[in-house]
Amino acid sequence: MNRKYFFLLISVWTIVLIGSFIYNHTSIIKSNKTIILNESKAFFDQIVTTRTWNSMHGGVYVPVTENNQPNPYLDDYLRDLVSTEGLELTKVNPAYMTRQIAEIAAESHQRQFKITSLNPIRPGNKPDQWEENALNSFEKGMPYVFELVDSVGQYRYMAPLLTEQSCLNCHAVQGYELGDVRGGISVSTPDNYYKAAIESQIMNMAFFHLMVFSFGVIGLLFFYKQVNRLFLIIKNKNTELLGLNATKDKLFSIIAHDLKSPVSSILGLSSLIMEDSKSSEATDADLYIRGINSAAKNTYNLLDNLLVWARTQTGKMEFAPEALNLKHVIKEVIELYKSAAVAKNIVIECPHTESIEIHADKNMILTVLRNLLSNAIKFSNPNGVVKIMITSDKAFVFVTVADHGVGIAENILKELFDPGHNFSTKGTMKEEGTGLGLVLCKEFVEKHGGEIWVKSELGKGSDFTFSLPK
């Protein structure tokens, strides 16, 4: 693997981890902010509950002490009482109670709250600017306000106080009606109250991402080394394969020239001798010459199939369709195998007399017909008949090569055209084969957009049919 791809992987891994860190950092801040908001709401609800309890009882009397003086802003003739035992009591209304609890909370220097209003009875309850903005938003229907105020380092929460029935005893004179916003309670929480917890979570998360990043880099480094090792193995194998391929090309060159040429010469010479001896009576020598011619033809066919197969596997077999007369092509193949048929006293019949034009690659169709006819002769018993039949419909031409020979077993039929299964069976006179012929037939027929199939029965012969588009 190129080193730049390794650094690209490291860069992508770094970006992913940074993105994950930013996302989790944001989630921690957001989740903690939600916790603070929920705690502030709960605190507000608790204060409102105590106020509701107080107002339900019309206020609560408590002893007058130095820290609990009568409320000067409570206009109630029953504000101050003296018990029969002489104990001085003063009424504490919800607002006064809320303010006293707020003063106690202020001493803790943690969460604090304040009751306030746009129209306060007590001047000390006047809102600050933030609270005033919040109160104005309540008038517009805002349910609450919550935000981090950096200037004071606090999370501030505020919700409205709505006028209830028990509140009208005191606030009706101010013009408030049931459900009106008469003020609010602001809850303030120092940001350092949660800062330590947030920082701890962020540190743990950062440490986790650092560990994941480190393990990722180690894993990528291991992957890089393994890939480079495999690449080296593949490179060596490729070098070895190139050498084998060169050897294979050399072998095919030998087959094409050093073997095919002499076989072709034997085939030609034996054919000439056979022609010269036609006029005279057949002798043993004539029979030998015919045997030599048949063997040479079979050998030539084997070599030709091997070379054609090699060209198809290497992509060097050109597909060059042209206008052809199918009848003439079949006649050419019959002439080629006439001597082989005569050697076994086999008659080749082609009853179709009409010319049929097709558009096909001549060399490929010759190869298909040559292999099918050669197999038909090969697996026919002496004194047999091989028929080549042509039929057609609107779209296709069908060519059938039929024999009455040994036939094919049913278990072999299913895999006959499969290149992964090499079936090479000797003929009725021990003729040899390569097992490549039918594979080439299937490949060449399908190259033309046709199909090839077979019907066969043991002991009764085989019908090989292929189709070609018109």
N, C-alpha and C positions, 0 to 999 in steps of 0.2 A: 504494500500500500504506500502511495506517495505520502511523504511527510506532511504536505500541506493539507491533505485530507484529515490526518490525525489532529492537526491544530484546528481545523474547521470543526471537528467533533467536540474538541475541548471548548471551543468558543460557544457552540450551540449549548453544550451542557452548562457552561457558566451563565449564559443568558437565561436558561430555564430555571436555574437555581436562584438567580437574582430576581426573576419574575415571581417565583414562589415566595421568596423572602419578603418582597414588597407586598404581595397579596396577604400573606399571613400577618405582617406588621400592621397593615391597615385593618385586618380582621380583629386583631387584639385590641387596637385602639377603639374600634367600633363596638366590640362586645363589652369592653369595660365601660365605655360611655353609656351603653344601654343599661348596665348594672347600676351605675350611678343614677341614671334617670329613674329606674324602677325603685331604688332605695329612697330617692327624694320624694317620689310620689307616695310611697308607703309612709314616710315621715309626715308628709302633708296630711294624708288621710287620718293619721293618728291624732294630729293636732285638731283637725276638724271634728273628730269624734268626741274629744274632750270638751270642745266648745259646745257641741250639740247637747251633750249631757248637762253642761252648766246651764244653757239657756232653757232646757226642758224644766229645770227646777227654779227658773226665774232668778238665777244667781245663787251663790253659795256664801254663807256667813262664816267668817274666820275671825279669830282673835286679832285685835289691833296690837301690832308690835312695832318695834323700831323699823323693821324692814317691810312691814305690811301696814302702811298708813292708809286711811280712807282715800278712796279714789275721787279726786277733786272734779273729774269730768263726768261723774255719774250723777245725773239729776234725778234723784229718787229720795222721797221724804223718809223712806224706810232704810236709807243707806246705812245708818248707824243705829245700833241697839245696845242696850245694857241688860245682861241676864239677871235673873233674880238673885244670883250670887254676886252680882256686881261686876261681871266680866264684860269688858267692852268688845263689841263685835262690829265688824264692818262687812258690807256686802261686796263680794267680788264677782263682777259680771264677766262674760266670756272674753271681752277685749282685755280687761285688766289681768285676768288669769293668763291669757296668751302672752301678754307682755312680760309678766313675772317669770313664766316658764322660759321665755326667750332669753331673759337676763341670766337665768341659771345656766342655760345652754351655752351662752357666750363665754362663760368662765372656763368651759372645757377646751376652747380654742379648736374645736373640730366642727361638726355640723352646726350651723346657726340658722335661725329663722327670724322673721320680722313680719308683724302685721302692719299693713299700710293701706292707704286709700287716697283717691284723688281729692276727696273732701273729708279730711280727718277731723275728728272732734279734738283729739290731742295733737298739738303741733309736732310732738316728737314722732308721731306716726307718719309724717310727711314722707312721700317716696323720694328715693334718689332718681337720677335720670334714667337708669336702666329699668327700675321698677315703674316709673311713670310711663315709659314706652310700652312695657308689658301690660299695664292697666288699660292703656288706650287700645291695645290689640284685643283685650278681653271685650271691650265694648263693641268690637267688630266681629265677635264670635269665635276668636281664637281660644281653644280649650286650655292651653298652657303654653309656657315659653321655657325653653331649656337651651343653654349654651355655655361654652367655656369663655369666661371673660378674662383674657390674658392680662389686662391692666391691673387686675386685683388678684390674679392667680386663683380664681375660684370657678367651680361649676355652679351656675345659678339656675334655680328652678322656681317658677312662680305659677300658681294657679288661682283662679278667682274664688272669692267668697260670695256665694249667692244668698240673697235674702230669703230666709225661711219664715214660717209662721211665727215661731217663737222669738224671732228677731224683731218683729214689728212692734213689740212692746216698747222698745227703746228707739228704734230707727224710723218708725213711721213719721215722727215729727220732722225728720230730715227730708221727707218726700219719697222715701224708698217704698217700693211695692214688692209684692211677692215675686221672687225670681230675678229681681234686679241685681246687678253686680255692685256690691257696696264697698268692695275693696279686694284685697288679696293677701296671701301669705307667701313671702319669698323665702326659699330655702337655699342656703349657701354652703357649699362643701369645698374646702381647700383642695386644690389639685394635687398637692403632695400627699393627700390622704390616700390616693390610689397610685401615685407615681411610682412608689417603690415596688408595688405588686406588678404594675405594667412593665417596668424596667426589667424585673425578674423574669417575667414571661418572655419578653423580647430577647433577653440574653440566652435563655434556654432554647428558644426557637433559633437564634443565630448559631448557637453551638451545634444544634441538630443539623442545620443546613450546612455548616462547615464540615461536619462528619460525613454527611451524604455526598458533598462535593468531593471530599478527599477519597472516599471509597469509589465514587464514580470515575475520578481521574485514574485511580489505580486500576479499576476495571477496564477503562479504555486503553490504558497502557498495555495491559495484559492482552486485550483484544488486538491491539496494533501489532504486538509481537507475534501473536498466533497467526494473524492474517498474513503477515510478512513471511512467516515460515511456510504457510500453505501456498502463498504466491511463488515462493522459491521452488517448492515441490512441483507446482503446476508448470512453472517455467522449464524445469528439468524434464518433466513429462512431455511438454510441448516439443522440446528439442529432440527427445527420443522419438516422438510421433512423426516429426518432420523427417527424421532419418528413415523410419519405417515406411513413411509415405513415398519417399524417394525410391526406396527399395521396391515397393509395390509398383510404382510407375515403370521402373526398369523391368520388372517381371512382366508387366502387361506389354511393354515394348517388345520383349523377347517373344511373347505369345503371338503378338500381332505380326511380327516380321519373320523371326527365326523359326517359328513353328507353323504359323498359318500359311506362309508361302510354300514350303515343301508339301504340305498336305494339299494345298490348292493345285500344285503341279501333279501330284499323284492322281488327284481327282480328274484333272484335265487329260492326262495321258491315258488313264484307264477308260475314260469316256471315248477317246479317239479309237482305242483298240476295239472297244465294243462296237463302234460304228462300222469299223472295217470287217468285223466278223459277222455282221448281220446277214450277209448274203449266203454264207456257207452254213453247213449244219453245225449245231452246238456241240462242242467238245468239252472235255474236262477243263481244258485251259480257259475256255470261254466262261465256264461257271466260276472258275477262280478269279478271272478278271472282274466279273460282276460282283463277286464277294468283296474284292479289293475296292472296287468303286463304291459299293454300299458302305463299307467301313470308313473309307476316306470321307464320304459325304457326311456320315454321322459325326466323325471327328471334326470335320470342318464346321458342322452345325454347333457342336459343343463349344469350340473355340469362339465362334461368332457370338453365341449367347453370352459367354463369359466376358467378351470385350464390350458388348452392348450394355450388359449389366454394370460393368465398371464405369462406362461413360455416364450412365444414368445416376450412379451413386456420387460421382464427382461433379455433376451438373454440366458436363461437357456434351450431353446429347441434345442437339438442337431440335426444336419442334418447328417444322416448316410445312404446314398444310398446303395442298395444291389440288387442283381439279384432277380427279382420277376416274378411270373406267374400271369399276370393281371387277367386271368379268375378265378384263385383260390381266389384272393383278392376280386373280385366282389362277388363270391359265399359266401365268409365269411360274407360280409356285408349284403347280401340278407338273410342269415340265421338269422342274428342278428335282422332284422326288419320283419321277417315273421309273428310273432305274432301281431305286430302293423298293418300289412296289413290285416291279417285275421280279426282283430277287426272291420275293416271298409269294409270287404269283397272286398279287392283290390287285383288284380292279379299282381304279379311282373314277367315280362318276360325279359329274356336275350337270344335272339336267336343265338348269336354268340357261336359257339362250338369249334373253334380252340384256341389253347394255344398261347398266345403272351407274349414274354419275354420283360420285361422292367428293367431299372436300376433306382431304386427310393427308397426313404425312406418309408418303409412300414407304419409306424405309421402316417405319413403325408398323404399318399394316402388313408389310411383307414379313416382318419378324413374327407378328401374331399368327398369321396364316401358316407360315413355315413351321412354327412350333406345334400348332394344333394338328396339322397334317402329318408331321413327323411322328407325333405321339400316337395318332390314329393308326399309322402303319406299324409303328413299333409294337403296339399292344394288340394288333390284329393277328389272328392265327393265319397260317398260310392258306391260300386259296380263298381269302375273304374278300369283302367289298367295303370300300370307304366312300361315303357320299358327302359332297359339299353342296348344301342347299342355301338358297338366297330367298328371303321374303322381305316384305316392307309394309309399313303403314304410312300415315301422313307425316310423321315426324322422324321415324328411324328406319334404317336398313338392318336386317337381322341376318347374320351368317352362321350357319350350323355345320360343324364337321362331325359326322356320325360314323361310328364303327360298330362292328358286331364282335368285338374282341373279348378280353378277359373281364372288363368292367372294373369298378372301384368300390372298395368297402365303404359302408356308410359312415363309419367313424373317421375315415380319412377325408370324405367329401367336405365336411365342415371346415377343415383347415387347409384345404388344397391350395388356396391362393394366398395363404398367410406367409409373409416373408420370414416370420419367426420359426416356421416349421419347414424343414427341407426334406421333401419326399422325392427320393430318386430310386426308381424301381427298374429292374432289368426287363427288357421286352421279351416277347415270346421266343425270340432267337438270340437271347442274351445280349441285346443291344444295351449299351451303357447310356447314362444321362447325367446331367449336373443338378437337376432339381430347380434350375433357375427359369426354365422356359415359361411355366404358367405364371410365375411372379412377374416376369416381363410382360406377358400378355395382359394381365390385370392392370399394370401400371400404364401401359400404352393405350389401352382401350379407355380407361378413365381419363387419360390426358385429352382424349377427343370428346369427352363428355358422354361416353357410353358406359355400358355395363357388360360383365361377362359372368356366365353361370354354367352349371353342368348338371345333367341328369344321367345317372348311371345305375346299373344293377350288375352285381357279380355274375359272371358267366354269360351275360347277354350284351355287353357293350356299353358305350358311353356316347352321349350327345353334348358336345361343347358348343355353346351359342354365345355370340357377342353382338352388341348393338352399336351402331354408329349414327350420329345425327345426319340428316340429309343436308 
